[in-house]
Amino acid sequence: MSRRPTNWGPEHTHITTVFPRRLEEMMGDMTFTQLALLSGVSASTLTAWRSGTTVPDLRLLFSVCTVLDASIDWVVGLDEMPSPPPQPTVDDTQPTVDYPQPAVDDTQHAEADAT
């Protein structure tokens, strides 16, 4: 099955224009050989994607985006965010302080003493 269906006009042009630039941006200093080893996608396939000869298969694209920690939507030009924003983390290095909660009876006495 061809990766370029005959009824793909603007979609094919879009992905073959946006995707190669974003692939290179995601890779940074990484080589195609390194990405191929980490993702399981052959270097020749990655080269064909970069040149716009073929478009990525979803399963392979998922593998590459997982390795590069990038959003598939961004890589193919559907979103302008390169990856999901980082999630806040809990700082486990700081001790937590547990303040004692008053018992129900203590609260009732405190209210009675205040009157």
Residue pairs with C-beta under 8 A, 6 or more apart in sequence:
3 54
3 55
3 57
4 12
4 54
4 55
12 55
14 77
15 55
15 76
15 77
16 52
16 55
17 52
18 76
18 77
19 49
19 52
19 55
19 56
19 75
19 76
19 77
20 49
20 50
20 51
20 52
22 70
22 74
22 75
22 76
22 77
22 82
23 46
23 49
23 50
23 64
23 75
24 50
25 82
26 65
26 68
26 70
26 75
26 82
27 35
27 68
30 68
32 43
32 46
32 47
32 50
33 43
35 41
35 43
35 46
35 64
35 67
35 68
36 42
36 43
36 45
36 46
38 67
39 60
39 63
39 64
39 66
39 67
40 60
40 63
41 60
41 63
41 64
45 54
45 60
46 64
48 54
49 55
49 56
56 64
56 76
61 72
61 75
61 76
62 72
65 71
65 72
65 75
69 83
70 82
70 83
71 79
71 81
71 82
71 83
71 84
73 79
73 81
74 80
74 81
74 82
74 83
102 110
